[in-house]
Amino acid sequence: MFTSFELKNVIFPNRIVMPPMCMYSATEDGYVTDWHRVHYGTRAVGGVGLIIVEATAVEKRGRLSNNCLGIWDDGHVQGLSELVRLGKEHGSVMGIQIAHGGRKAWGDELVAPSSIPFPEMGTPHALTAAEIKSVIENWRQGARRAREAGFDVLQLHGAHGYLIHEFLSPLSNRRTDEYGGSLENRMRFLLEIIEAVKKEWPADKPLSVRLSAEDYLEGGLTIKDTVQICRVLKEHGADLMDISSGGLLPASIKLGPGYQVPLAEAVKKEVGIPTIAVGLITKPEQVQEILLNGRADFVALGRELLRNPYWVLAAKPDRELWPWQYHRGIPAN
Ligand SMILES: Cc1cc2nc3c(=O)[nH]c(=O)nc-3n(C[C@H](O)[C@H](O)[C@H](O)COP(=O)(O)O)c2cc1C
């Protein structure tokens, strides 16, 4: 886990990732606050290789909560660039997840491929073809602002039942135009976002996509579909797949340590693309097993890094890794 990894022009110092996690702590206009500075800065001091800043909305109506970070306005760049500076200063590679909540967004203006509501939420407006183009343009502008803020990894949120996932899954996409029907059509929205984003995102920096590899529902997305999707994403220039699952609709999921690892492993092996494994991974032995068996290239620790921002330092009590200010705290075995 302490072996570096090179992807395009970016060198990751180790294989530990902090996955995107909403902090619900932005101002109502989506601006960075001290909470974010402390929270992300601490994980960088803690030696995390790649920090992916939480779901950051490309449109105001796409926020997942009233206090989600935003990237829909040029004014957001300054605060985000401070997070990049803080993270880089302490040795982390800084990434950001850009997102649109679609029918699961916060507020009254819900949009989706079809007007099928998420249980107990409002009925979304089915985007017209012209509206789809304008949403895609907003993803492009989000990518431009992420570049201007100085991030080194851009991640598109295509998981957990949000807008991109809603297009991908046949359970939420019942369109009869070129954006619905076959898998090829359901992927069109994501592919058009990728093409738009590539006009802004530097070719020498990694582009990541997070997907829900399984809907765990009859008639929903399966790992077989996901492998096919990832093949096409790779052809279109995706560099790093972050493999999660679920979230489209309530489903029964067998949770357990590393339960999503086989999904990341299938993508890595069948598509030949670097992957991040995530989900109930908490122990160094688990991380080593995943990496040494070539099941994924990176391992993300979500809630574990909320509990312990110094998890990486604890895994290697070594003067080279630890910030000099903390050397007197290195355990003497
Ligand atoms: C507080 C919290 C906020 C989250 N927010 C996001 C998010 O913004 N984007 C996302 O893709 N996943 C989000 N997730 C999911 C995590 O990135 C991760 O996939 C999940 O927690 C499973 O990993 P873990 O078992 O290591 O925590 C969130 C999870 C938590 C606990």
The ligand as an SDF file (V2000), in Angstrom:
LIG
                    3D

 31 33  0  0  0  0  0  0  0  0999 V2000
  -20.8250   10.7430    5.3990 C   0  0  0  0  0  0  0  0  0  0  0  0
  -20.7510   10.0750    4.0340 C   0  0  0  0  0  0  0  0  0  0  0  0
  -20.9010   10.8360    2.8980 C   0  0  0  0  0  0  0  0  0  0  0  0
  -20.7840   10.2470    1.6290 C   0  0  0  0  0  0  0  0  0  0  0  0
  -20.8440   11.0330    0.5170 N   0  0  0  0  0  0  0  0  0  0  0  0
  -20.5530   10.5090   -0.6960 C   0  0  0  0  0  0  0  0  0  0  0  0
  -20.3530   11.3430   -1.8240 C   0  0  0  0  0  0  0  0  0  0  0  0
  -20.3740   12.5760   -1.7350 O   0  0  0  0  0  0  0  0  0  0  0  0
  -20.1020   10.7430   -3.0150 N   0  0  0  0  0  0  0  0  0  0  0  0
  -19.9890    9.3900   -3.1390 C   0  0  0  0  0  0  0  0  0  0  0  0
  -19.7530    8.8980   -4.2470 O   0  0  0  0  0  0  0  0  0  0  0  0
  -20.1170    8.5830   -2.0710 N   0  0  0  0  0  0  0  0  0  0  0  0
  -20.3520    9.1070   -0.8620 C   0  0  0  0  0  0  0  0  0  0  0  0
  -20.3770    8.2890    0.2460 N   0  0  0  0  0  0  0  0  0  0  0  0
  -19.9950    6.8790    0.1020 C   0  0  0  0  0  0  0  0  0  0  0  0
  -18.4920    6.7000    0.4110 C   0  0  0  0  0  0  0  0  0  0  0  0
  -17.6910    7.3640   -0.5480 O   0  0  0  0  0  0  0  0  0  0  0  0
  -18.0940    5.2140    0.4330 C   0  0  0  0  0  0  0  0  0  0  0  0
  -18.2780    4.6660   -0.8430 O   0  0  0  0  0  0  0  0  0  0  0  0
  -18.9040    4.4280    1.4700 C   0  0  0  0  0  0  0  0  0  0  0  0
  -18.8990    5.0900    2.7100 O   0  0  0  0  0  0  0  0  0  0  0  0
  -18.3930    2.9980    1.6350 C   0  0  0  0  0  0  0  0  0  0  0  0
  -17.0620    2.9850    2.0710 O   0  0  0  0  0  0  0  0  0  0  0  0
  -16.6860    2.7360    3.6490 P   0  0  0  0  0  0  0  0  0  0  0  0
  -17.3250    1.4330    4.0390 O   0  0  0  0  0  0  0  0  0  0  0  0
  -15.1790    2.6660    3.6470 O   0  0  0  0  0  0  0  0  0  0  0  0
  -17.2150    3.8920    4.4240 O   0  0  0  0  0  0  0  0  0  0  0  0
  -20.5320    8.8560    1.5100 C   0  0  0  0  0  0  0  0  0  0  0  0
  -20.4180    8.0950    2.6730 C   0  0  0  0  0  0  0  0  0  0  0  0
  -20.4960    8.6790    3.9240 C   0  0  0  0  0  0  0  0  0  0  0  0
  -20.2910    7.8280    5.1640 C   0  0  0  0  0  0  0  0  0  0  0  0
  1  2  1  0
  2  3  1  0
  2 30  2  0
  3  4  2  0
  4  5  1  0
  4 28  1  0
  5  6  2  0
  6  7  1  0
  6 13  1  0
  7  8  2  0
  7  9  1  0
  9 10  1  0
 10 11  2  0
 10 12  1  0
 12 13  2  0
 13 14  1  0
 14 15  1  0
 14 28  1  0
 15 16  1  0
 16 17  1  0
 16 18  1  0
 18 19  1  0
 18 20  1  0
 20 21  1  0
 20 22  1  0
 22 23  1  0
 23 24  1  0
 24 25  2  0
 24 26  1  0
 24 27  1  0
 28 29  2  0
 29 30  1  0
 30 31  1  0
M  END
$$$$
